[in-house]
Amino acid sequence: MLPRRLAVMTGFGSSTGMLLHRLARLRALNTRFLRFCLVGVIGFALDAGTLQLLISGAGLDPFVARLGSYLVAATGTWWLNRRITFIKGSCGASLNQWLHYLSVNGVGAGINYGIYVLSLLTLDMFRQTPVLGVALGSALALIFNYVANLHWVFGDDKG
């Protein structure tokens, strides 16, 4: 709303005011995306730390431990995204939203892994350096997860 008031105060026409409003909206979107990325970094730390704890401390098989660490990380990132990324879309039933978050982000995990596998199967560069496949899969899944969480989990939050 500030850009509209600024346009009136400065005497600029409505098109300039709308441009200022859109720039402010874009800045807010970028800030929210950065918060989403920060939550993802924290989620990675939760995932990796829990995985190590379950393998070393509890003696679980790495494949079973990975399921537990994913659940811990997904729950942590859901909670953080509710609190700092998609604040206005965090009203309503927590359990339903958490289950929806797990399913939507599960699709994102599938995209991540699918891109990784596809890149390794089709391009020599990725076979020689598999971490490139991880990076590509992660980047595309990040975009999917952000858009999906914005529109389908947190209800097209505007803040």
Steps between C-alpha positions, in 0.01 A plus 500: 500500500790735560582538129144617425521760776841602373359549150225725635743696717748552217234583243595217265226352287328174581721301261811608690329419828409156370857444387629589846240268651611213274866561585419484871303179440795350309735591785265329747489191278880488482525539877252216553689280255824568690327406826378180331859422396629570852240262642620243246858534626378447856299202376813350347680536833209336681493219244874433505531531878203274569625246247840485668342473844268219394780305332777554756300549817201271450671247273232516231555385145584805278192443281262485796680788668454711187123470525512626859740782421284613206193508724685707763635740236165535321322567829760759597484678166120496503499660845760762402326581171175550694675740736735702277437438130125466440366672811163611364427157355562324829149521638283194526540138591862420569473122457334526159751758385793290625373192313449709187850645541650151528321382186584809291864494607507125440420579136786751507732229633387275215576774249842548658586131480345457154704785353812357665441153349404638159808721486730210590340272244513748213810719528865399542579822685254405775624139515855627549395755762179375669486800732395704194192280480434561867532875443268498197241285675517713812461826307196381305342346809561824692300693242219242500488487881491877534217547251307198632531613861405856408184400313392159629619467857497852640212635293664754265634698794559865414740590781 
